């Protein structure tokens, strides 16, 4: 009996989620890690069919039955499991047949993959952003050098010309060169040091809310869902306004364009939600932070075209014909310099941009960082 209590305590303290099923695939036991992962109570689901909260297809149910019948262990990678609250999680799980009190049962060890997949995606996004910036800076250098020569030559030629009609052509050359130079500068993003000050994120969001509210002219419903307990943190307030305004304005424009194509009596009026929360023990890239600010900008529009979702933060990529494709690239660069990241999850009827910013960073963490 003492050994049984010891082993149960041992399993209860494992980080791995352990689920034990009876021969008829009803729940026999869950350890606390499994309860947290599957978001169920071990006592309440004991004796309940596993398919109520673990299985997502008949194929999986058949695989478990075969495992018991044939005493065959197997592992499944990145399985999509739908929980009782309709939330989907991605799991790796291993199934091992065993006996308990002479009765066959299954031991299932589960490992969540959502967090690892997200961290991997973030690292890829950060590395891609850095590589893109390096490429853009190299291109900008090669473009700006000849532009300077063209502009200087046009100015010299203008002085040699006698008629205003001919000088007008050289002025066109100068203006177009300046336009191209400005475009290249925008591709590079801001090039000044962060002006770090104690910042209240809700002051930033209220500024964005006011501007969008005026531009939308009551054609879009704006919803604020703030967590008032979020502390102030060191950030460049003006640049954060630029980031949030750019993303929110993109959402507004997408909603208005979509609304023009829909019937006026739509059951779902255009809506943008500005939401703030804090997350504890959150990893950005490969760095784990004690406390992170999560800003979500959510709209109920048509969603981002699937063909550009993976390259959304690249320069010159835009889902709108009149878009420059620079706004999101610059926004990602600014947030990266704040040691944060922007992610996007989009489907028809719901697009969410999530901005994650560490809240516990001090001045030393930003030394030498450019925006």
Residue pairs with C-beta under 8 A, 6 or more apart in sequence:
11 18
11 31
12 31
12 32
14 31
14 33
15 33
16 33
16 109
16 110
16 111
17 30
17 31
17 33
17 34
17 36
17 37
17 38
17 109
17 110
17 111
17 112
18 29
18 30
18 31
18 33
18 34
18 107
18 108
18 109
18 110
19 27
19 29
19 30
19 34
19 38
19 50
19 54
19 107
19 108
19 110
20 27
20 28
20 29
20 30
20 100
20 105
20 106
20 107
20 108
21 27
21 28
21 50
21 64
21 105
21 106
21 108
22 28
22 103
22 105
23 68
23 103
23 104
23 105
25 49
25 50
25 51
25 61
25 64
25 65
25 106
26 47
26 48
26 49
26 50
27 42
27 45
27 46
27 47
27 48
27 49
27 50
28 46
28 100
28 105
29 42
29 46
30 38
30 40
30 42
30 45
31 42
32 42
34 42
34 110
35 41
35 42
37 89
37 91
37 110
37 112
38 53
38 54
38 83
39 83
39 84
39 85
39 87
40 53
40 83
40 84
45 52
45 53
50 64
51 61
52 84
53 83
53 84
54 81
55 61
55 64
55 81
56 79
56 80
56 81
56 82
60 76
60 79
63 74
63 76
63 95
64 95
64 106
66 72
67 73
67 74
67 95
67 97
67 106
68 97
68 104
68 105
68 106
71 97
71 104
72 97
73 94
73 95
73 96
73 97
74 94
74 95
75 92
75 93
75 94
75 95
76 91
76 92
76 93
76 94
76 95
77 92
78 90
78 91
78 92
78 113
78 117
79 90
79 91
79 92
79 93
80 88
80 89
80 90
81 88
81 89
81 90
81 91
82 88
83 89
89 112
89 114
90 112
90 113
90 114
90 117
91 110
91 111
91 112
91 113
92 110
92 111
92 113
93 108
93 109
93 110
93 111
94 108
94 109
95 106
95 107
95 108
96 106
96 107
96 108
96 109
97 104
97 105
97 106
97 107
98 104
98 105
98 106
98 107
99 105
115 283
118 343
119 283
119 285
119 286
121 343
122 283
122 284
122 285
122 341
122 343
123 285
123 286
125 313
125 332
125 341
125 343
126 285
126 336
126 341
128 313
128 314
129 313
129 329
129 332
129 333
129 336
132 314
132 315
132 329
133 189
133 333
136 187
136 188
136 315
137 188
140 184
140 185
140 187
140 188
143 180
143 184
144 181
144 184
147 177
147 180
147 181
147 184
150 173
150 177
151 173
151 174
151 177
151 178
154 170
154 173
154 174
154 177
155 170
155 174
157 170
158 167
158 170
158 171
158 174
161 167
161 170
185 191
186 324
186 326
186 330
187 315
187 316
187 326
187 329
189 329
189 330
189 333
189 334
189 371
190 239
190 330
190 333
190 334
190 371
191 370
191 371
192 370
192 371
193 369
193 370
193 371
194 235
194 236
194 239
194 337
194 338
194 366
194 369
194 370
194 371
195 236
195 237
195 238
196 234
196 235
196 236
196 363
196 366
197 234
197 235
197 236
197 237
198 232
198 233
198 234
199 232
199 233
199 234
199 235
199 236
199 237
199 240
200 232
201 230
201 233
201 240
201 276
201 293
201 295
202 226
202 228
202 230
202 276
203 237
204 237
204 240
204 241
204 244
205 224
205 226
205 244
205 274
205 276
205 295
207 241
207 245
208 241
208 244
208 245
208 248
208 274
209 222
209 224
209 274
211 245
212 220
212 222
212 245
212 248
212 249
212 252
212 272
213 222
215 249
215 252
216 222
216 252
216 256
219 256
219 259
219 270
220 252
220 255
220 256
220 269
220 270
220 271
220 272
221 269
221 270
221 271
221 272
222 271
222 272
222 273
222 274
223 271
223 272
223 273
223 274
224 273
224 274
225 273
225 274
225 275
225 276
226 274
226 275
226 276
227 276
227 277
227 278
229 278
230 276
230 278
230 293
230 359
231 359
233 293
233 357
233 358
233 359
233 361
234 361
234 362
234 363
234 366
235 338
235 357
236 334
236 338
236 371
239 334
239 371
240 334
240 338
242 330
242 331
242 334
243 331
243 334
243 335
243 342
243 355
244 295
244 297
244 355
246 327
246 328
246 330
246 331
247 297
247 328
247 331
247 342
247 353
247 355
248 272
248 274
248 297
250 327
250 328
251 272
251 297
251 299
251 301
251 351
251 353
252 272
253 320
254 299
254 301
254 302
254 319
254 320
254 351
255 270
255 271
255 272
255 299
255 300
255 301
256 270
257 320
258 270
258 301
258 302
259 266
259 270
268 300
268 349
270 299
270 300
270 301
271 299
271 300
272 297
272 298
272 299
273 296
273 297
273 298
273 299
274 295
274 296
274 297
275 295
275 296
275 297
275 298
276 293
276 294
276 295
276 296
277 293
277 294
277 296
278 291
278 292
278 293
278 294
278 359
279 291
279 292
279 294
279 356
280 290
280 291
280 292
281 288
281 289
281 290
282 288
282 289
282 291
282 292
282 356
283 289
284 292
284 339
284 340
284 341
284 356
284 358
285 341
287 339
289 358
289 359
289 360
290 360
291 358
291 359
291 360
292 356
292 357
292 358
292 359
293 355
293 356
293 357
293 358
293 359
294 354
294 355
294 356
295 354
295 355
295 357
296 352
296 353
296 354
296 355
297 352
297 353
297 355
298 350
298 351
298 352
298 353
299 350
299 351
300 349
300 350
301 349
301 351
302 348
302 349
303 346
303 347
303 348
303 349
303 350
303 351
304 312
304 319
304 344
304 346
304 351
305 319
308 317
308 318
308 319
309 344
309 346
311 317
312 328
312 344
313 328
313 329
313 332
313 342
314 325
314 329
315 325
315 326
315 329
316 324
316 325
316 326
317 325
317 328
317 329
318 324
318 325
328 342
331 342
332 341
332 342
333 371
334 371
335 341
335 342
335 355
335 357
337 369
337 370
337 371
338 357
338 358
338 371
339 357
339 358
339 361
339 365
339 366
339 369
340 355
340 356
340 357
340 358
341 355
341 356
342 353
342 354
342 355
342 356
343 353
343 354
343 356
344 351
344 352
344 353
344 354
345 351
345 352
345 354
346 352
